[in-house]
Amino acid sequence: MNIDFKSGDIVVAKCGIFIFEESKETFFKVYCGLYNSGKLRDYDALIQYNGDERYATDNEKKLLFNTFKKNGYKWYSQRKKLRNIKRFNAGDIIENKITGKRLEVRSVIPPNPYSMTDDSYKYALCDIGTCILNRYIKQAAFDNWKVVDF
């Protein structure tokens, strides 16, 4: 399908509101978006064309960006990146605000895109300077943790 959307345009499709990346034959690739179900898509996806795609209205754009903000995300339009400003990244040193214990984030495991119940990131944590796995922990358990300088 030939469509004139450009990378970064906000598009409404049958299944939700998305930030358009590029057109494929019968699909279009998106950077991220919001499904009609209310589930946030924080990484790229292919959405099938159905012929009803259109540019988002100002209210639809506001809904998308408010949902990003509510869930701790920020869209960087120049870099065309959605960044979770609440999430920790591999290599971060984090500190418990209550106990002062410091751990290193070894890896980040994204949520299972096929799960309807588990939509949180998980982190492999190690004691600083070791390769010994301390534990895996879900994003929801990080309210008392913050990123610190090493």
BELTA-V321441 format. One record per backbone hydrogen bond with DSSP energy under -1.0 kcal/mol. NH is the residue of the N-H (numbers start at 1). CO is the residue of the C=O. If there is no record, write none. Layout:
nh=NH co=CO
nh=NH co=CO
This chain:
nh=8 co=20
nh=9 co=6
nh=11 co=18
nh=12 co=54
nh=13 co=16
nh=17 co=34
nh=18 co=11
nh=19 co=32
nh=20 co=9
nh=21 co=29
nh=22 co=29
nh=24 co=27
nh=28 co=47
nh=29 co=22
nh=30 co=45
nh=31 co=19
nh=33 co=41
nh=34 co=17
nh=35 co=39
nh=36 co=15
nh=38 co=35
nh=41 co=33
nh=45 co=30
nh=47 co=28
nh=49 co=26
nh=54 co=12
nh=56 co=10
nh=61 co=57
nh=62 co=58
nh=63 co=59
nh=64 co=60
nh=65 co=61
nh=66 co=62
nh=67 co=63
nh=68 co=64
nh=69 co=65
nh=70 co=66
nh=71 co=67
nh=72 co=69
nh=73 co=68
nh=74 co=83
nh=76 co=81
nh=80 co=76
nh=81 co=76
nh=83 co=74
nh=85 co=72
nh=91 co=105
nh=92 co=89
nh=94 co=103
nh=95 co=146
nh=96 co=101
nh=97 co=144
nh=100 co=96
nh=103 co=94
nh=104 co=126
nh=105 co=92
nh=106 co=124
nh=107 co=124
nh=109 co=122
nh=115 co=112
nh=122 co=109
nh=123 co=137
nh=124 co=107
nh=125 co=135
nh=126 co=104
nh=130 co=127
nh=134 co=125
nh=135 co=125
nh=137 co=123
nh=139 co=121
nh=141 co=138
nh=142 co=139
nh=145 co=142
nh=146 co=95
nh=148 co=93
